[in-house]
Amino acid sequence: MESKEVSIRELWPHEERDFSVWLWNNIGLLSDVIGIKLIPVNRELNVQGFQLDMLAVDPRGEKVAIESQLSRSDHDHLGKLITYATNIGATAAVWITPKITIAHSNAVTVLDQRIDGMRVFAVQVSVQKMLDGELVPSLSLVSKEQETSTKSARRTEPKAEENWKYEFWSKLLYRAKQKGLALHECARPSDKNAIGASSGFNGFAYRYLIREGGKVGIELYIFVSGNATKTKSLFEALVPMRVQIEKDFGNSLTWEKLEGKGRSRVRHLFDYVIAPDGTNWDRAFEDMTNAMNRFHRIVQPALRQVGTPS
């Protein structure tokens, strides 16, 4: 079908409200272009008082800074990108623009070659208008030299099925941040079955869980390194408060002393499973963050009675 190139503002009138949202939802297109699998983590991230358009991570947890503009490339945005990327310790920096000048293209190539430990990419965004009026966006790598290197990088990426937990945790933490929940704001996504946050009291941590088979939940994890006796005594100190805690939480909780082991826990699991293909993820994000917020609010006063501040 014939088409003609049109201004990208026909599709995205506003960068933050329109283009950034589209890019977040279509991050796979950018992944294909630069040869690095990207997992979006945050939009409008505060970096030393300034705003990075988007933060993503690769499957290994390395940070990728993404800065976009809906106008011709300029010194301002290139400077911002490098400043943001270096301040957050990014291993890749991506600049998206509909038109890049030769001078800026040359600058990106030199920066990519000379900055140790960080790739720098320039990506051109364009929009084609089809005869039927449909607007079709596309992304393309500006430097053909980089295209060769990114193809080899693409071959070394881990298989997607190995990274789904990392992606799940990244999106759950972002959902918690959107809700203003600060408990896990310092937690980092991983490929593990749990991510935790300190309670502020020795031996207690709040954890999000993925169990074998795909069940998800939350828990209070009780563990004093090298002191199983102390671990069990902390658990036992909470047991008299069980009835009130469960009443306030609104659901029964599983209390596991785990005799013979160096840990104990109090947990709640949901009655459905998630899958690597995204099944029930949105439901889990909502349930887990809401439950953790409620659980933390209810359990924290109990910890103040039995715990020692860390």
C-alpha positions, 0 to 999 in steps of 0.5 A: 500500500502506498504511503507518505511520510508525515509529521510525527506530531500527527500521531503524537501531539505531545511528547510526554503524554503521547509519545512516551506512553506509546514507547512504553507500550511498544518498547519491543520495537526499540529493543529490536532496533538497538539489539538489547532487550529492554524492560521499561522501569520508570518514566520521568525519572528524577536525576539530580533534579532533572527528568530522564524521559525513560529508564529501562533495564536489560535482562541482566539489570543493567540500566538504559537511559532513553531520551526523546524529542519530537523535533530536530536533534539539538545540543540540549537533548544530547547533553541531557542524555549523556548527563542522565546516563552517566549519573545513573550508571547506565550501560546504554544511552538511547536518543530518539529524534525524528531528524538528526543532523550530521554533526550530532550523528557524528557525535553519537558515533564518537561517544559510542566508541570512546565512552568505556562501559556505555553504548550510545545510540541515535534512533530516528522515529518516523510516521507514514500515512497510508492511503486509508489514513492509518498512521504507521510509526517506525524506528530505525538506527541512525548509524549503520556501523552500530547496526553490525554490532547490535546484531551480534549483541542480539545473538548473545541475549538470554532467551526471553523465557529466562527473564520473565521474572525480572520483567514481572518484578520490574513492572510490579515495582513500577506499579507500586511506585505509581501508587506512591508506595515507598516500602520497596522503592530501593528494591531491584528486580531480579530473576529470583522468586522473591524481592524484599524490603527492610522493615526497619527492625532486625530480623524482619523483612517484607517480601513479594513472592512467586512460588513454584507453579506460579502462585504469588503472594506476600510475606513477613520474612523472619531471619536472624543470620546465624541465630535460629533461636532468636529467629524463632523467638521473634516469630513466637512473640508475634503469635499472640497478636495473630487474631488481631492481625488477621482481623485487620488484614481481612484474610487468614494468613499462614504462620510457619515457624519452620522448625529445624530451619533458620527462618520463619514466615507469615504469608498470604498467597493468592488463589490463582497463578501467573504465567511467563506469557503475562497471564494474570500479571495485571491482576497480580500487580494490583492484588500484591501491591494492595495487600502489601500496603495493607499488610505493612500498615497492620504488621508494622505496629506489632514489630515495634512491640517485639523488634529492635530497630535496625 
